[in-house]
Every structure is written in structure tokens, then in C-alpha cells.
Amino acid sequence: MSKEVIATGKAPAAIGPYSQGVRAGNLIFTAGQIALDPATQQVVASGITEQTTRVFENLKAIVEAGGSNLGRVVKATVFLKDFNDFAAMNSVYGAYLAADGEAPPARTTVEVSRLPKDVLVEIDLVAEV
């Protein structure tokens, strides 16, 4: 199976040896996205709601650059710095991945001790093209 690198200026540039996303067959796999503003490469506001919103805007840009959309996401993995932020993250998550009665994707959510740049949330997606 061949793989095609997905890159867009509408999401933060990769800060290591990885791709923003990869398309393999009819699937798109995104790299984990944190709350970086693609224009400045800096972390956005410190609240979980603002950070989760920025994460989903980054993910949306990558998935769309790969020829799909958030409505075609089949799997999400969420990494939270503090599980007490779950409800606020979940509210934003639902607005992006379960809007208008769409069936939400499968999801794994875990609490982790630390995330890059000390952000509060990191999310990656798998979407069908």
C-alpha cells in the first residue's frame, strides 16, 4: 500500500520527523494535534475549551487537505493532561464530531502526565476518504 503525505499551511507545521497527516488507501491518519496557532506556531490561550477548539480547527484543516471532512472520522484518540477537563473537552468534541445528530466516531480518551509544550489536550483522528 502506498502512502501520501498530507501537508497544509492551515495547520501547524510538523515540529519533528513526522507528517501532519498521511493518506493510505481510503484512510487518513492525522498526527496528534495540540493547540498551536498555525500562523505563529505558538500555543493558544490556556483554557481547555479554547485549546480543544484550536486542536479541532487544526485537525479539520488536515483532514480536508487530504480530501475528506470531519463527518467521515471513524476513530479519535484524545489525550488529556487532567481528566477533570473531560466535560469541557467533550462539549467541544461533540460540536465537531457529533454535530447535527451524526453518529460519532469510536474514541479512546486517556489522561497523561505531560503533553508537548505543556498543553492540556492532544487529539489524533482516522478518517475515511
Secondary structure, DSSP 8 states (H G I E B T S, - for coil): --EEEE--TTS---SSSS-SEEEETTEEEE--B-SB-TTT--B--SSHHHHHHHHHHHHHHHHHHTT--GGGEEEEEEEES-GGGHHHHHHHHHHHHSGGG----EEEEEE-S--GGG-SEEEEEEEE-
